[in-house]
């Protein structure tokens, strides 16, 4: 297994928009002649993306959060009228666009997709280079998507934030276990009679930094929705 992106015809262009949510910045990836996630509307970033891709064949969008798509129109102005692939535009699980295969990966957002290119998978905000992600919708679908990724013969995960992930199975196993651990802690809190959101967060998300508590609350609601659907809460 190679730890060199060039061996997989993949290039990383990172935007200069660091924050607690974007980590070191939003990653724009180039797979062959395709751009995955244009990133923010920063001229220097979009110029670098256009220079790196050259004659582009298309743009693929993992999800429509602003730090991933804000620069879309300005990038198309630089690249020409290339096709744009996204869930909002009708792309669905199993579709193929040029060298990219679509894998539905909801959870972080309801429109979230991953794109498989050879042995690389572009996973947006479903998996990060470090830390965990917040889940706002369809936790069951998210877990299923992670398991499907795990079954593929992948060499690298290319996340929306953070560095490339070369220990693919270990990372995905860790993400799956993390979500199941949250579920176990949440169920224990419910069994103890806790019902308010603050009580449940204190019990099951006690390690969440104060500045991320609002996003932990979003994930808590997704966990509760899954448990209710399963008749377990």
C-alpha positions as a Markdown table, in Angstrom:
| # | Residue | x | y | z |
|---|---|---|---|---|
| 1 | Unk | 0.0 | 0.0 | 0.0 |
| 2 | Unk | 1.5 | 3.3 | -1.1 |
| 3 | Unk | 1.4 | 6.4 | 1.1 |
| 4 | Unk | 1.9 | 8.7 | -1.9 |
| 5 | Unk | -1.1 | 10.4 | -3.3 |
| 6 | Unk | 0.6 | 10.8 | -6.7 |
| 7 | Unk | 0.6 | 7.1 | -7.1 |
| 8 | Unk | -3.2 | 7.2 | -7.0 |
| 9 | Unk | -3.4 | 10.3 | -9.4 |
| 10 | Unk | -4.7 | 12.4 | -6.5 |
| 11 | Unk | -3.7 | 15.9 | -5.5 |
| 12 | Unk | -4.6 | 17.8 | -2.4 |
| 13 | Unk | -5.2 | 21.6 | -2.4 |
| 14 | Unk | -6.0 | 22.9 | 1.1 |
| 15 | Unk | -7.9 | 26.1 | 1.6 |
| 16 | Unk | -6.6 | 28.7 | 4.1 |
| 17 | Unk | -9.7 | 28.7 | 6.3 |
| 18 | Unk | -8.7 | 27.0 | 9.5 |
| 19 | Unk | -11.2 | 26.8 | 12.4 |
| 20 | Unk | -12.3 | 24.4 | 15.1 |
| 21 | Unk | -14.7 | 22.9 | 12.6 |
| 22 | Unk | -12.5 | 22.9 | 9.5 |
| 23 | Unk | -9.3 | 21.9 | 11.4 |
| 24 | Unk | -6.4 | 23.1 | 9.2 |
| 25 | Unk | -8.7 | 24.1 | 6.4 |
| 26 | Unk | -11.1 | 22.6 | 3.9 |
| 27 | Unk | -9.6 | 20.1 | 1.5 |
| 28 | Unk | -10.2 | 20.3 | -2.2 |
| 29 | Unk | -9.1 | 17.1 | -3.9 |
| 30 | Unk | -8.2 | 16.5 | -7.6 |
| 31 | Unk | -8.8 | 13.0 | -8.9 |
| 32 | Unk | -7.5 | 12.7 | -12.4 |
| 33 | Unk | -9.2 | 15.6 | -14.1 |
| 34 | Unk | -12.0 | 15.9 | -11.6 |
| 35 | Unk | -12.3 | 18.4 | -8.7 |
| 36 | Unk | -13.9 | 17.1 | -5.5 |
| 37 | Unk | -15.3 | 19.9 | -3.3 |
| 38 | Unk | -14.4 | 23.4 | -4.6 |
| 39 | Unk | -14.0 | 24.8 | -1.1 |
| 40 | Unk | -14.5 | 28.3 | 0.1 |
| 41 | Unk | -14.6 | 31.4 | -2.2 |
| 42 | Unk | -11.0 | 32.4 | -1.6 |
| 43 | Unk | -9.3 | 33.6 | -4.8 |
| 44 | Unk | -5.9 | 32.2 | -3.9 |
| 45 | Unk | -7.4 | 28.8 | -3.2 |
| 46 | Unk | -9.5 | 28.7 | -6.4 |
| 47 | Unk | -6.5 | 29.8 | -8.5 |
| 48 | Unk | -4.4 | 27.0 | -7.0 |
| 49 | Unk | -7.2 | 24.5 | -7.7 |
| 50 | Unk | -7.5 | 25.6 | -11.3 |
| 51 | Unk | -3.8 | 25.5 | -11.8 |
| 52 | Unk | -3.5 | 22.0 | -10.3 |
| 53 | Unk | -6.4 | 20.4 | -12.3 |
| 54 | Unk | -5.6 | 22.0 | -15.7 |
| 55 | Unk | -8.2 | 21.0 | -18.2 |
| 56 | Unk | -11.0 | 19.8 | -15.9 |
| 57 | Unk | -13.6 | 17.1 | -16.8 |
| 58 | Unk | -16.0 | 17.9 | -13.9 |
| 59 | Unk | -16.6 | 18.9 | -10.3 |
| 60 | Unk | -18.0 | 16.6 | -7.7 |
| 61 | Unk | -19.5 | 17.8 | -4.4 |
| 62 | Unk | -19.7 | 15.6 | -1.3 |
| 63 | Unk | -22.3 | 17.9 | 0.4 |
| 64 | Unk | -23.5 | 21.5 | 0.2 |
| 65 | Unk | -22.0 | 23.0 | 3.4 |
| 66 | Unk | -20.6 | 26.4 | 2.6 |
| 67 | Unk | -16.9 | 25.6 | 3.3 |
| 68 | Unk | -17.1 | 22.9 | 0.6 |
| 69 | Unk | -19.2 | 24.6 | -2.1 |
| 70 | Unk | -19.0 | 28.3 | -1.6 |
| 71 | Unk | -16.4 | 28.6 | -4.4 |
| 72 | Unk | -18.3 | 26.5 | -6.9 |
| 73 | Unk | -19.4 | 29.3 | -9.3 |
| 74 | Unk | -16.1 | 31.1 | -9.2 |
| 75 | Unk | -14.2 | 27.8 | -9.9 |
| 76 | Unk | -16.5 | 27.1 | -12.8 |
| 77 | Unk | -15.7 | 30.6 | -14.2 |
| 78 | Unk | -12.1 | 29.5 | -14.1 |
| 79 | Unk | -12.5 | 26.0 | -15.5 |
| 80 | Unk | -15.3 | 26.5 | -18.0 |
| 81 | Unk | -18.8 | 25.0 | -18.2 |
| 82 | Unk | -17.9 | 21.6 | -16.7 |
| 83 | Unk | -20.5 | 19.2 | -15.3 |
| 84 | Unk | -21.2 | 19.3 | -11.5 |
| 85 | Unk | -22.1 | 16.1 | -9.7 |
| 86 | Unk | -24.0 | 16.3 | -6.4 |
| 87 | Unk | -26.9 | 14.8 | -4.5 |
| 88 | Unk | -28.8 | 18.0 | -4.9 |
| 89 | Unk | -28.2 | 17.7 | -8.6 |
| 90 | Unk | -29.6 | 14.1 | -8.7 |
| 91 | Unk | -26.5 | 12.0 | -8.2 |
| 92 | Unk | -27.4 | 8.8 | -6.3 |
| 93 | Unk | -25.8 | 5.7 | -4.8 |
| 94 | Unk | -24.1 | 3.5 | -7.5 |
| 95 | Unk | -24.0 | 6.2 | -10.2 |
| 96 | Unk | -20.8 | 6.5 | -12.2 |
| 97 | Unk | -19.5 | 9.8 | -13.6 |
| 98 | Unk | -16.3 | 9.4 | -15.5 |
| 99 | Unk | -13.8 | 7.7 | -13.2 |
| 100 | Unk | -15.9 | 8.4 | -10.1 |
| 101 | Unk | -18.4 | 6.0 | -8.5 |
| 102 | Unk | -21.0 | 7.4 | -6.1 |
| 103 | Unk | -21.5 | 5.9 | -2.6 |
| 104 | Unk | -24.3 | 7.4 | -0.5 |
| 105 | Unk | -23.0 | 8.4 | 2.9 |
| 106 | Unk | -25.7 | 10.3 | 4.7 |
| 107 | Unk | -25.3 | 11.4 | 8.3 |
| 108 | Unk | -23.3 | 14.5 | 8.5 |
| 109 | Unk | -25.9 | 16.0 | 6.2 |
| 110 | Unk | -28.8 | 14.4 | 4.3 |
| 111 | Unk | -27.2 | 15.0 | 0.9 |
| 112 | Unk | -23.8 | 13.6 | 1.8 |
| 113 | Unk | -22.0 | 11.5 | -0.8 |
| 114 | Unk | -18.6 | 9.8 | -1.1 |
| 115 | Unk | -16.8 | 9.3 | -4.4 |
| 116 | Unk | -14.6 | 6.3 | -5.1 |
| 117 | Unk | -11.8 | 6.7 | -7.6 |
| 118 | Unk | -9.7 | 3.6 | -8.0 |
| 119 | Unk | -8.5 | 2.7 | -4.5 |
| 120 | Unk | -9.1 | 6.2 | -3.1 |
| 121 | Unk | -12.4 | 7.4 | -1.6 |
| 122 | Unk | -13.3 | 11.0 | -1.1 |
| 123 | Unk | -15.4 | 11.1 | 2.1 |
| 124 | Unk | -16.1 | 14.8 | 2.7 |
| 125 | Unk | -17.1 | 15.3 | 6.3 |
| 126 | Unk | -18.2 | 11.7 | 6.9 |
| 127 | Unk | -14.7 | 10.9 | 8.1 |
| 128 | Unk | -12.1 | 13.4 | 9.2 |
| 129 | Unk | -8.3 | 13.2 | 9.3 |
| 130 | Unk | -8.5 | 13.7 | 13.1 |
| 131 | Unk | -11.4 | 13.6 | 15.6 |
| 132 | Unk | -15.0 | 12.7 | 15.0 |
| 133 | Unk | -17.8 | 14.3 | 13.0 |
| 134 | Unk | -21.2 | 15.5 | 14.0 |
| 135 | Unk | -24.2 | 13.6 | 12.7 |
| 136 | Unk | -27.4 | 15.6 | 11.8 |
| 137 | Unk | -29.4 | 13.0 | 9.9 |
| 138 | Unk | -29.8 | 9.2 | 9.2 |
| 139 | Unk | -27.4 | 7.7 | 11.7 |
| 140 | Unk | -28.3 | 4.2 | 10.6 |
| 141 | Unk | -27.5 | 5.1 | 6.9 |
| 142 | Unk | -24.2 | 6.7 | 8.1 |
| 143 | Unk | -23.1 | 3.5 | 9.9 |
| 144 | Unk | -24.2 | 1.4 | 6.9 |
| 145 | Unk | -22.1 | 3.7 | 4.6 |
| 146 | Unk | -19.0 | 3.3 | 6.8 |
| 147 | Unk | -19.4 | -0.5 | 6.7 |
| 148 | Unk | -19.7 | -0.4 | 2.9 |
| 149 | Unk | -16.6 | 1.7 | 2.7 |
| 150 | Unk | -14.8 | -0.8 | 4.9 |
| 151 | Unk | -15.6 | -3.7 | 2.5 |
| 152 | Unk | -13.9 | -1.9 | -0.4 |
| 153 | Unk | -10.3 | -2.5 | -1.4 |
| 154 | Unk | -9.3 | 1.1 | -0.5 |
| 155 | Unk | -5.7 | 2.3 | 0.0 |
| 156 | Unk | -6.6 | 5.8 | 1.2 |
| 157 | Unk | -9.5 | 7.9 | 2.5 |
| 158 | Unk | -9.4 | 11.5 | 1.4 |
| 159 | Unk | -11.3 | 13.5 | 4.0 |
| 160 | Unk | -12.8 | 17.0 | 3.8 |
| 161 | Unk | -10.5 | 18.2 | 6.6 |
| 162 | Unk | -7.2 | 16.9 | 7.9 |
| 163 | Unk | -4.6 | 14.6 | 6.3 |
| 164 | Unk | -5.1 | 11.6 | 4.1 |
| 165 | Unk | -6.0 | 8.4 | 6.0 |
| 166 | Unk | -3.9 | 5.4 | 5.0 |
| 167 | Unk | -4.9 | 3.0 | 7.8 |
| 168 | Unk | -8.4 | 2.8 | 6.2 |
| 169 | Unk | -9.8 | -0.2 | 8.0 |
| 170 | Unk | -8.5 | 0.9 | 11.4 |
| 171 | Unk | -10.0 | 4.3 | 10.9 |
| 172 | Unk | -13.4 | 3.0 | 9.9 |
| 173 | Unk | -13.4 | 0.5 | 12.7 |
| 174 | Unk | -12.6 | 3.3 | 15.1 |
| 175 | Unk | -15.4 | 5.5 | 13.7 |
| 176 | Unk | -17.9 | 2.6 | 14.0 |
| 177 | Unk | -16.9 | 1.8 | 17.5 |
| 178 | Unk | -17.0 | 5.5 | 18.5 |
| 179 | Unk | -20.7 | 5.7 | 17.4 |
| 180 | Unk | -21.6 | 2.5 | 19.1 |
| 181 | Unk | -19.9 | 3.6 | 22.3 |
| 182 | Unk | -21.9 | 6.8 | 22.3 |
| 183 | Unk | -25.0 | 4.7 | 21.8 |
| 184 | Unk | -24.2 | 2.5 | 24.8 |
| 185 | Unk | -23.6 | 5.5 | 27.0 |
| 186 | Unk | -26.8 | 7.1 | 25.8 |
| 187 | Unk | -28.8 | 4.0 | 26.5 |
| 188 | Unk | -27.3 | 3.7 | 30.0 |
| 189 | Unk | -28.3 | 7.3 | 30.7 |
| 190 | Unk | -31.8 | 6.7 | 29.5 |
| 191 | Unk | -32.1 | 3.6 | 31.7 |
| 192 | Unk | -31.0 | 5.8 | 34.7 |
| 193 | Unk | -34.0 | 8.0 | 34.0 |
| 194 | Unk | -32.2 | 10.9 | 32.3 |
| 195 | Unk | -34.4 | 12.7 | 29.8 |
| 196 | Unk | -33.3 | 16.3 | 29.3 |
| 197 | Unk | -30.9 | 17.2 | 26.6 |
| 198 | Unk | -28.4 | 18.6 | 29.0 |
| 199 | Unk | -28.5 | 15.5 | 31.2 |
| 200 | Unk | -27.9 | 13.2 | 28.3 |
| 201 | Unk | -25.1 | 15.4 | 26.9 |
| 202 | Unk | -23.4 | 15.4 | 30.3 |
| 203 | Unk | -23.6 | 11.6 | 30.5 |
| 204 | Unk | -22.8 | 10.5 | 27.0 |
| 205 | Unk | -20.9 | 13.5 | 25.6 |
| 206 | Unk | -19.0 | 14.5 | 28.7 |
| 207 | Unk | -15.7 | 14.8 | 26.6 |
| 208 | Unk | -17.2 | 17.3 | 24.1 |
| 209 | Unk | -15.4 | 20.7 | 24.4 |
| 210 | Unk | -17.8 | 23.6 | 25.3 |
| 211 | Unk | -17.4 | 25.3 | 21.9 |
| 212 | Unk | -18.6 | 22.1 | 20.2 |
| 213 | Unk | -21.4 | 21.2 | 22.6 |
| 214 | Unk | -24.1 | 22.6 | 20.2 |
| 215 | Unk | -22.8 | 20.1 | 17.6 |
| 216 | Unk | -22.8 | 17.3 | 20.1 |
| 217 | Unk | -26.4 | 18.1 | 20.7 |
| 218 | Unk | -27.2 | 17.7 | 17.0 |
| 219 | Unk | -25.5 | 14.3 | 17.1 |
| 220 | Unk | -27.4 | 13.3 | 20.3 |
| 221 | Unk | -30.7 | 14.0 | 18.5 |
| 222 | Unk | -29.6 | 11.8 | 15.6 |
| 223 | Unk | -28.8 | 9.0 | 18.0 |
| 224 | Unk | -32.2 | 9.3 | 19.7 |
| 225 | Unk | -34.0 | 9.3 | 16.4 |
| 226 | Unk | -32.2 | 6.0 | 15.5 |
| 227 | Unk | -33.0 | 4.4 | 18.8 |
| 228 | Unk | -36.7 | 5.5 | 18.5 |
| 229 | Unk | -36.9 | 4.0 | 15.0 |
| 230 | Unk | -35.5 | 0.7 | 16.4 |
| 231 | Unk | -38.0 | 0.8 | 19.3 |
| 232 | Unk | -35.2 | 1.1 | 21.8 |
| 233 | Unk | -36.0 | 4.6 | 23.2 |
